[in-house]
Amino acid sequence: MVKKQLIMEKALELFAKQGFEATSVQQITDHCGISKGAFYLSFKSKDELIIALIDHFMMQITSDIDYIVKNTKDEQLLYEFYYAIYHGFQKHSDFAKVLMKEQSQTFNKELIVKMQFYDKLIEDIILTMIERLYGDEVNEKKYDLIYSIKGFMNMYSQLFVFYNVPLDLKLLSESLVEKTSVLARYATIPFVTQGLSQLLKQPMKEEVTREQLLDIIKQKIAEMEESIEKESLILLREELLEPKQPPAVVKGLLGNIRNHPHCKWISYLLRQYFEL
């Protein structure tokens, strides 16, 4: 296991029990069985480690729902969207729990900005889904629908985070599909208009450049063992340097890396870059 990954996994165990503030770097290194020097070779500070964990968690969810919205048939799209959201919370319930708690208490500006960044990405994905499913029918209320869907995501996610009871993901997803469809078809008094939505938007980071993508891919290739995912990354890097493959081949290569836990975010960034 790569040392950086080991630190993240072991630190997460402590954060889930104690929270961010109550967990020290010394406790993390003791739990990992490494020295402080080894920790600081991977992370400059505990805050940098926390941001890395948030990135990992949010990259997984953002990449998954982006892929679903772009590749699922209309009749199954809402269901697959909700199912992916709650499956992600269920799978990462320990981190989701501490993250939701810390978000309500934190004054850490970097953490707030990071969550706003991912929130904006998710809003854009939801807007694409709404426009695809309902078209002109919801022009006057599509921004309000975004907030309704985000509200469903946040409120029902608490069931996975704060209650240790078995939950039926299929039934929950079907229930929220029905609720969302009712709002889309019959709601008549939207609150969040396009104008208000623009006022609420936070500045986004600049788009990732080709050079940045090449650097990320180079790092991932160095970290990975020989596999079809690694071979696909090498071919995608070649495509960035000298485009020559048809879109279907590029899409296939992206499909090869999409489900690898360390490649979800780069697959998302490459889909945006290649417009696939």
Secondary structure per residue as TSV (DSSP state, phi and psi in degrees):
chain	resnum	aa	ss	phi	psi
A	1	M	-	360.0	134.8
A	2	V	-	-62.1	137.6
A	3	K	H	-57.8	-39.8
A	4	K	H	-60.8	-41.9
A	5	Q	H	-65.7	-40.3
A	6	L	H	-59.6	-46.2
A	7	I	H	-60.6	-44.0
A	8	M	H	-62.5	-43.9
A	9	E	H	-68.0	-42.8
A	10	K	H	-71.1	-39.0
A	11	A	H	-63.8	-37.5
A	12	L	H	-60.6	-38.3
A	13	E	H	-60.3	-41.7
A	14	L	H	-71.8	-43.0
A	15	F	H	-59.7	-38.9
A	16	A	H	-64.2	-32.6
A	17	K	H	-84.9	-38.4
A	18	Q	H	-116.0	-16.8
A	19	G	-	89.1	167.9
A	20	F	S	-66.4	-51.0
A	21	E	T	-65.3	-38.2
A	22	A	T	-78.7	-6.4
A	23	T	-	-102.2	125.1
A	24	S	-	-97.9	162.2
A	25	V	H	-61.3	-37.7
A	26	Q	H	-60.9	-42.5
A	27	Q	H	-63.7	-39.2
A	28	I	H	-65.0	-46.1
A	29	T	H	-66.5	-37.6
A	30	D	H	-62.4	-42.2
A	31	H	H	-67.2	-30.4
A	32	C	H	-85.9	-19.9
A	33	G	T	74.5	34.5
A	34	I	-	-128.6	169.9
A	35	S	-	-85.5	164.3
A	36	K	H	-63.1	-35.4
A	37	G	H	-59.7	-41.5
A	38	A	H	-64.8	-37.4
A	39	F	H	-61.7	-47.1
A	40	Y	H	-74.5	-11.5
A	41	L	H	-73.2	-26.2
A	42	S	H	-96.7	-37.3
A	43	F	-	-136.6	135.6
A	44	K	S	-71.1	-25.5
A	45	S	S	-161.3	171.3
A	46	K	H	-65.2	-36.9
A	47	D	H	-61.3	-39.3
A	48	E	H	-65.0	-37.5
A	49	L	H	-63.5	-43.5
A	50	I	H	-61.5	-44.5
A	51	I	H	-62.9	-38.3
A	52	A	H	-62.9	-39.4
A	53	L	H	-66.3	-42.2
A	54	I	H	-62.1	-44.8
A	55	D	H	-56.7	-47.4
A	56	H	H	-60.4	-46.3
A	57	F	H	-65.4	-49.3
A	58	M	H	-73.3	-31.6
A	59	M	H	-62.6	-39.9
A	60	Q	H	-60.6	-50.7
A	61	I	H	-67.3	-46.3
A	62	T	H	-61.3	-44.7
A	63	S	H	-63.7	-42.5
A	64	D	H	-62.3	-47.9
A	65	I	H	-73.4	-31.0
A	66	D	H	-62.3	-44.0
A	67	Y	H	-63.6	-42.3
A	68	I	H	-62.6	-45.5
A	69	V	H	-63.9	-32.4
A	70	K	H	-87.6	-14.5
A	71	N	H	-130.4	5.3
A	72	T	S	-106.1	141.9
A	73	K	-	-64.4	149.5
A	74	D	H	-53.1	-43.4
A	75	E	H	-66.9	-19.6
A	76	Q	H	-109.6	-3.2
A	77	L	H	-62.8	-52.3
A	78	L	H	-60.7	-42.5
A	79	Y	H	-61.4	-48.8
A	80	E	H	-65.0	-34.4
A	81	F	H	-61.5	-54.2
A	82	Y	H	-64.7	-39.2
A	83	Y	H	-62.0	-42.7
A	84	A	H	-63.6	-40.6
A	85	I	H	-59.5	-51.5
A	86	Y	H	-77.0	-27.9
A	87	H	H	-64.0	-39.4
A	88	G	H	-63.5	-43.0
A	89	F	H	-67.1	-37.6
A	90	Q	H	-66.9	-41.8
A	91	K	H	-68.1	-35.5
A	92	H	T	-116.0	40.9
A	93	S	H	-62.9	-33.6
A	94	D	H	-61.9	-48.2
A	95	F	H	-72.1	-38.2
A	96	A	H	-59.2	-38.5
A	97	K	H	-63.3	-50.0
A	98	V	H	-69.4	-33.8
A	99	L	H	-65.6	-45.4
A	100	M	H	-63.5	-38.1
A	101	K	H	-67.4	-46.1
A	102	E	H	-67.8	-34.9
A	103	Q	H	-59.6	-35.4
A	104	S	T	-77.7	-11.5
A	105	Q	T	-119.7	-15.8
A	106	T	-	-77.0	149.4
A	107	F	-	-118.0	13.7
A	108	N	-	-75.4	108.7
A	109	K	H	-62.2	-38.6
A	110	E	H	-63.9	-41.0
A	111	L	H	-64.2	-43.1
A	112	I	H	-62.0	-46.5
A	113	V	H	-62.5	-40.3
A	114	K	H	-61.6	-44.8
A	115	M	H	-69.0	-34.6
A	116	Q	H	-64.1	-37.2
A	117	F	H	-61.1	-49.7
A	118	Y	H	-69.3	-33.9
A	119	D	H	-59.7	-41.2
A	120	K	H	-66.7	-41.6
A	121	L	H	-58.9	-44.8
A	122	I	H	-66.5	-39.0
A	123	E	H	-58.4	-43.7
A	124	D	H	-63.2	-39.1
A	125	I	H	-66.0	-42.5
A	126	I	H	-64.0	-40.9
A	127	L	H	-61.2	-43.2
A	128	T	H	-59.0	-42.7
A	129	M	H	-63.6	-45.0
A	130	I	H	-62.6	-46.8
A	131	E	H	-63.6	-37.1
A	132	R	H	-68.8	-41.9
A	133	L	H	-76.7	-38.1
A	134	Y	H	-118.2	-14.3
A	135	G	G	56.3	-141.8
A	136	D	G	-65.2	-18.3
A	137	E	G	-57.8	-27.5
A	138	V	G	-118.1	21.1
A	139	N	T	-53.4	-38.7
A	140	E	T	-80.8	-13.9
A	141	K	T	-130.5	10.7
A	142	K	H	-67.0	-33.0
A	143	Y	H	-72.5	-33.2
A	144	D	H	-67.4	-37.4
A	145	L	H	-62.8	-36.4
A	146	I	H	-56.2	-46.6
A	147	Y	H	-71.1	-30.3
A	148	S	H	-65.7	-45.5
A	149	I	H	-65.0	-42.7
A	150	K	H	-61.9	-36.5
A	151	G	H	-63.1	-43.8
A	152	F	H	-59.1	-46.0
A	153	M	H	-57.2	-47.9
A	154	N	H	-70.6	-46.4
A	155	M	H	-68.6	-46.5
A	156	Y	H	-74.1	-22.8
A	157	S	H	-63.6	-26.9
A	158	Q	H	-63.2	-25.7
A	159	L	H	-62.7	-35.4
A	160	F	H	-80.5	-29.5
A	161	V	H	-85.4	-40.0
A	162	F	H	-110.1	-6.5
A	163	Y	-	-127.2	124.6
A	164	N	-	-91.1	67.2
A	165	V	S	-131.7	150.5
A	166	P	-	-68.6	135.1
A	167	L	-	-127.4	141.6
A	168	D	-	-89.9	101.2
A	169	L	H	-61.9	-37.0
A	170	K	H	-63.6	-48.1
A	171	L	H	-65.2	-42.4
A	172	L	H	-60.5	-45.7
A	173	S	H	-63.7	-41.7
A	174	E	H	-63.9	-40.2
A	175	S	H	-63.1	-41.2
A	176	L	H	-75.7	-28.7
A	177	V	H	-60.7	-45.6
A	178	E	H	-61.9	-47.2
A	179	K	H	-61.6	-44.4
A	180	T	H	-64.1	-41.3
A	181	S	H	-65.2	-37.9
A	182	V	H	-63.5	-45.4
A	183	L	H	-62.1	-43.2
A	184	A	H	-63.3	-36.4
A	185	R	H	-89.7	-33.0
A	186	Y	H	-119.6	-13.5
A	187	A	-	-65.1	138.0
A	188	T	-	-125.3	-7.2
A	189	I	-	-126.4	78.5
A	190	P	-	-69.7	144.1
A	191	F	S	-98.8	-47.2
A	192	V	S	-85.4	108.1
A	193	T	-	-91.5	174.0
A	194	Q	H	-61.4	-39.4
A	195	G	H	-62.3	-45.5
A	196	L	H	-65.8	-38.7
A	197	S	H	-60.4	-39.7
A	198	Q	H	-65.1	-38.7
A	199	L	H	-66.4	-31.7
A	200	L	H	-81.3	-13.7
A	201	K	-	-68.1	141.6
A	202	Q	-	-99.1	150.9
A	203	P	-	-58.6	137.1
A	204	M	-	-95.1	156.0
A	205	K	-	-63.6	156.3
A	206	E	-	-64.0	155.2
A	207	E	-	-62.3	148.0
A	208	V	-	-70.2	131.6
A	209	T	-	-84.1	167.1
A	210	R	H	-61.1	-39.9
A	211	E	H	-63.2	-39.5
A	212	Q	H	-66.5	-40.0
A	213	L	H	-61.3	-43.2
A	214	L	H	-62.3	-38.8
A	215	D	H	-65.4	-42.9
A	216	I	H	-63.1	-44.8
A	217	I	H	-63.5	-42.3
A	218	K	H	-57.8	-42.9
A	219	Q	H	-64.9	-44.1
A	220	K	H	-64.0	-41.4
A	221	I	H	-60.8	-40.8
A	222	A	H	-66.0	-30.2
A	223	E	H	-83.5	-22.3
A	224	M	S	-93.6	148.9
A	225	E	-	-81.1	166.9
A	226	E	S	-59.8	127.4
A	227	S	S	-168.1	170.9
A	228	I	H	-64.9	-31.1
A	229	E	H	-66.4	-42.3
A	230	K	H	-65.3	-43.3
A	231	E	H	-61.1	-39.3
A	232	S	H	-66.4	-39.0
A	233	L	H	-63.0	-40.3
A	234	I	H	-61.2	-43.6
A	235	L	H	-67.8	-36.2
A	236	L	H	-68.6	-36.2
A	237	R	H	-62.4	-42.6
A	238	E	H	-62.0	-36.5
A	239	E	H	-67.7	-35.1
A	240	L	H	-66.1	-39.9
A	241	L	H	-72.4	-40.1
A	242	E	S	-146.8	90.1
A	243	P	-	-61.1	125.4
A	244	K	-	-151.1	-10.2
A	245	Q	S	-89.3	146.3
A	246	P	-	-67.1	156.0
A	247	P	H	-53.5	-35.6
A	248	A	H	-63.2	-37.2
A	249	V	H	-69.3	-43.6
A	250	V	H	-61.7	-42.4
A	251	K	H	-62.3	-38.2
A	252	G	H	-64.9	-41.1
A	253	L	H	-64.3	-40.4
A	254	L	H	-64.2	-37.2
A	255	G	H	-63.1	-32.6
A	256	N	H	-65.2	-32.5
A	257	I	H	-100.2	-9.4
A	258	R	T	-58.3	-38.7
A	259	N	T	-94.5	-1.0
A	260	H	S	-73.3	128.2
A	261	P	T	-58.2	-26.4
A	262	H	T	-96.3	2.5
A	263	C	T	-119.3	-1.9
A	264	K	H	-58.8	-44.5
A	265	W	H	-71.2	-41.9
A	266	I	H	-65.4	-32.7
A	267	S	H	-66.5	-38.2
A	268	Y	H	-62.9	-48.5
A	269	L	H	-62.8	-38.4
A	270	L	H	-70.0	-35.6
A	271	R	H	-60.9	-40.3
A	272	Q	H	-66.1	-43.0
A	273	Y	H	-64.2	-46.1
A	274	F	H	-85.0	-3.3
A	275	E	T	57.5	49.3
A	276	L	-	-114.4	360.0
